[in-house]
Amino acid sequence: MSDKRDFKRVVQGTLAIIAVAWLVAFVAPIHSAGGKGIILTIQRGESADQVYSTITRSHVVSNIVLFRIFSKIFGIDRKIKAGKYLLSGYYSDYDVMRLISAGKSNLLVSVTIPEGMDTRQIAEICHHDLGVDSAAFAREALGDSMAEVLGVPSSNLEGYLFPDTYDFYYGTKPGEIMKRMTDEFKFYFNDSLKERARVMGYTVNQIMTMASIVEAEAQIDSERAIIASVYYNRLRKRMPLDADPTIEYALGKHTEIYYKDLHIKSPYNTYENYGLPPTPICSPGLKSIMAALYPDTTDYLYFVANGKGGHVFTVTFRAHKRAIRAYRRAMMRE
């Protein structure tokens, strides 16, 4: 009987030692992520089994069986969150478990928003770089409630998601991204620029709308203030702006404009509606904003592409037609 008790104690002791060894191995920082670290990506919608397969392929834990057991014990298998996670320095299997269940990525991602992007294009960039839902981002940004919450002087955030390079944690919520970008706009569009808009007789939203059209039209920096002057001249003469980029915005895509498109029913159709559209059509950079605030003084009313990245500016419609014919001849020769 004593032998049986001794055997039982030995077995229990052995199991206890194994359990302690497993636990120590689980929490001990025995893995090295190397100099650049290791990025572990958990895709949205993956099941726990799919996540374990990803972890196995990535070789980031020492024992996937042990990892699964502890995940089950602590209920982590029901708390796994999608995201990109950075493992750096020395880490343990427990650190991996803690990261993937925390619900917030620890990986900083540099995101560049170029000048001239509209909200849907920005949403796609954020989806690609940060894993956000692009449709939800666009829907929220183009709704009126977010503009009101963030104090933007427009009916939505179009034009106010300031183009720049930002550092965000992967998986940052859309609202936080929008706040950061609109705060950047407010930083640049300071009180002196607001006063300049007031002196010109325009609201901030009207200036931003003009700047967005200039941004969409200009390819050469030296022409931005000239292009702005053309549109202001047309406004003063009660002429429609006839801005092709506004038609593209009304169509919802960047495409070649056909004659039939000029009749689209939209408040953004500047061929059939006098004045500026109700909101910007893209996010202008600071150069276009300054061009809208400080346009050149010209008599120009028309411009057409010259085929070399710039434009030919004219005062009369007759001269404009000649410039169009010259452009078409140049295109045919190429």
Helices and strands as residue ranges (DSSP letters): H 2-27, E 31-32, E 38-42, H 48-58, H 64-73, G 76-78, E 83-87, E 90-91, H 93-102, E 108-112, H 119-130, H 134-141, H 144-149, E 165-169, H 174-188, H 191-200, H 204-217, G 221-223, H 224-236, H 244-251, G 259-263, H 286-293, E 302-305, E 311-314, H 317-333
